[in-house]
């Protein structure tokens, strides 16, 4: 069915969440709420050192402890692969082997009849360590003579990549001004509401796993590889997950929980606390050294960047994130000459993982901050500077990638109009900032879905997208209701059980509505086609004469319910129709990458308390290019949530280390934004140009909104206070010091501009 | 794919059962083995009277008993339908309302923290009854002036039906001899290894049921109707069931278990014992009054029958069984004139239900016994008499039904040759008997199946056929392996969960291999077609150039695994193909009824101890028309098991009543055959003419073998001892008395024939 000028029944309507009642009544069960008969509790013993040799682990006393069912060390992996990791990067031991290379690394694990016994057992495991020097920062890891964290990784480089276009040296030679700045973005934590929790049960012909993952099929793959089972024997169950943001992509704690269950021969649950989740994965800290050449009128001529990602102990998705920075450092701007080098660097810290817009906020922090430095220096309005350099719709952002599929100037105008932009400094002295997120989302293809029409006309959807809070169950149900012309209430979406639910690559990278949504749309329309065939037979009428509405086929004034059609087709004995849909490589025409461009735009108005350095955000406008907003309220919710998450890393968040150990792990010491941090005026705009490859023209969103927040705010601070800060977070102390450092010069400079 | 002259890889091979290891190791979990978190135990309070008014039920004391969670009486059904029952016959209250009409009827139910508490609670429920006269036998129920068991049922007739062909009175006028006999077949019990067991869990948006049913989708339908849920909200889970034979068709205890769980708001398990299962359902006792007119040469001219089925308290499947007797009383014989009247009669006994070949053994008991009475009288060999009257392949058995699809004479010859038939009395004085089962199995259409090919080439089958012990998991896996050209080990068949498993009408009435097997075959070939399409793209070759073998596509000396093809198709991100298959009304050309004729043939050689009446079965040969035996060993097992079940009702089984109560309920008092009862020589023959509508020409079997056993044995007894017995079972006492009664006359009559 074509999306053009179509009258939608439920698409585009902000229906009530299909899982809303379950959530507000507490009925929705998360992994930690489940009780599996015979289940016992597991705990991990973690290294206190960031780098140490393990001289010995003595588990004998613990194994004899009443209530202890299983104790695991690396010795328990002799018959299977002891390594996990994404794709080719299987460098990550499931449990430390001979040495630990970050503080918090599991060195042993225990399963016991209850948590208290498990905790007591941990305390009694005797581990003898020989501490070794630890490399926490990228500078340390890259320093000449630094020890290698992995034998195979020369200079501690996990991966490096380069993008070259034109000749950056000639570009600089042509430039009127050259700007060189270094920006720092710290390690931060995903902080989903639910820390990692998994239950595993192992028997001779299969493994059951109930887990808080965003990648049930990724976990299936990982466990199948490690423990040598066919995919059909690994059953991963997921229903509700309390947020993920990348922290639950691929196998995390599951391989070790399976090891415990395998040894215990009983179901074992491991539920991490926040401090443990913080040493399970995090966002990449990134240092960007930017050199940009500009003409006097603001035209960008050349850009050179060196990007260093602190990827931590193991590769995880580090190489993918590093690859993605090449595009993301560009922003949506046109550069005739480019030379970008990006380095993924091992350190003795917890491995970095995927995190909402991988490499996006970190690189935009640099590029969008520097844009305003340029504007200020050249005496240009930052909006004007951006408009001058914006890549146009259909124009190339980066060689060989799909051309831009959105009109950014139009979007920017919507945002600045909403904010009331008439300059970077308001008439009342407030600072204003603006920025873009223009990214090539992963959005990998590969989703299969089935839609089942039962003999009473009720409809069942099998779809492997995980409900992470984003509203996936609702939007997928809407698509099915739309395709089948049935009331939304008639559609039931099943929990994910990989024994039954067809394959989906993953939930994340802005792919679900676009890619899985397409598979669901096709499954629904396949079922619709079958109903139409039965209706044609029933009415003895051609398809054109038949209308489907509210679960009925209508022709020539006569009606028949889907249920009646199915009963008749199946000899009045019940029956069921199955529609199937695939999102496969055929969905993406060449060039396939990215499947679509994800666009976020942000603008802010704020003021700064010169006495305290405290920043007050008066207005924030965020815009997302939705293509077609299938559920506008959820789209806005995603985009606003993304911007709020950006406010978190802008003002508060950073891992803090002392001697290689994180000293602010936990809910009290690691602050995230709360309701007090919501801007006084907080607007979100959905741009709907039907330009997406997803159902009805939809494209992914939810990762764009986070990107421009920090630079827009830093720029606004700079415009109104003169304080230019290049490291996050923008704590009051840091702002206050920057204001002091900027002194009178900047201040008077600003005044002279207005 | 055509079955003609096809080289099969796994079809037709008696592979090891796919569930064999789970069963012999005790890993296979039946409903009674399951533990659902929070589960409590339910018990039913049953009426001691066959007919009584309930004056009062006082549950107050019990409700206050510590550990009692819920107490149920008919008052708890005020908001839902209190009636259950198959199809239109919803006359069966889930729990007694105001009166009880059979001994064993549930009048109250309790759910408590454990079984002991539940049992104590039952003992404390005070029920005041006013006993009423009970009608146990059909004669009592039909007697003039008998009270009505149901107000709506005049003369206690639940249903009656008639078959007329030609003019039976003219037929009798033409006959040389007329035979009039009355045969009795008692109530018997299914005696599956596992009594009925169910667990239910009810919450606001759905019901979960784990149950030992053969009809998961029938239970879903029943519960949905009673409790007003859409089908999509009722989730029935079944994996292994320990036999059914009709006793687990449709809702049995499930509606009442759901009622308990609904009130308890906790999962409730009810596990019946054998005595309780015996008052849950049974086989119809049948009385057949036969009048048959025959020419001197043995040609059958006319048949008149009055058939009375004791259907018990409620209709259940009584009307269906009664309808089926019209065909089944005919046997495979040609009658120019017919008048058959069949009556389904209510009595104050437990409701009769479906039971392996509904109405088959009871009517064949009459017809096949009388055939030998005729042969004896006319001085004909009973095999010759049968051959003279057999309906031929393609000829009509009964007007408007599909013509016979098997060559019975050929089958009979196979059986009698195997037995070494050279007359009804062997040279050593042993008796011989023979008989047919020629029935129109229900085998209703309506099955949907899906076959899933995963990205590592492993294959998953979703199929709603219940593994009752008959080998369904194995044969369905074989079909998938054959269609997809993969090794059998690569196919995993999932447990049934109606949340995910596509619809199947039921497991029973000889339909699974034929009807669901067809859906599975089509789902497999649909997946095969998709793999071939990917292979064509991959090899850039036409389909004809590609061979599929062992999970690989092969063309021009190059190989690619299914997994690689799927990965490539899904942009190297995993993926899954879904094949679907439907068995619907299009599967059966007109006339559609029966889908096929089910053929069983039996022959026996035995002798009788004249002093004790004990019968010793020396040889038994059973034959089944398999069409194509997909798993020969399982086919033989089904057919032999069916014959052994026949040996049970032939020699041992019958409900015995005293004052309306069953006095032999339980494993000790109700004898079923054991290994000692296996005939010394026990042969089974599979006839494979590829004449079935199922996959590869298969047709159903397993219900045919039970039919001829009792008359074949009774006939053999008559031939060698002169004792003609017309009521089952053939206990030694009954045989001894019959020998005495027959006296010298019959004995000398026999001698004169040899």
Interface residues (C-beta under 8 A of the other chain):
Chain A: X22 X27 X35 X36 X37 X38 X203 X204 X205 X217 X221 X224 X230 X231 X232 X233 X444 X445 X446 X448 X450 X452 X454 X455 X456 X458 X459 X460 X462 X490 X492 X494 X497 X499 X500 X501 X502 X503 X505 X568 X569 X570 X571 X573 X574 X575 X576 X577 X578 X580 X582 X584 X585 X588 X592
Chain B: X22 X27 X35 X36 X37 X38 X203 X204 X205 X217 X221 X224 X230 X231 X232 X233 X444 X445 X446 X448 X450 X452 X454 X455 X456 X458 X459 X460 X462 X490 X492 X494 X497 X499 X500 X501 X502 X503 X505 X568 X569 X570 X571 X573 X574 X575 X576 X577 X578 X580 X582 X584 X585 X588 X592
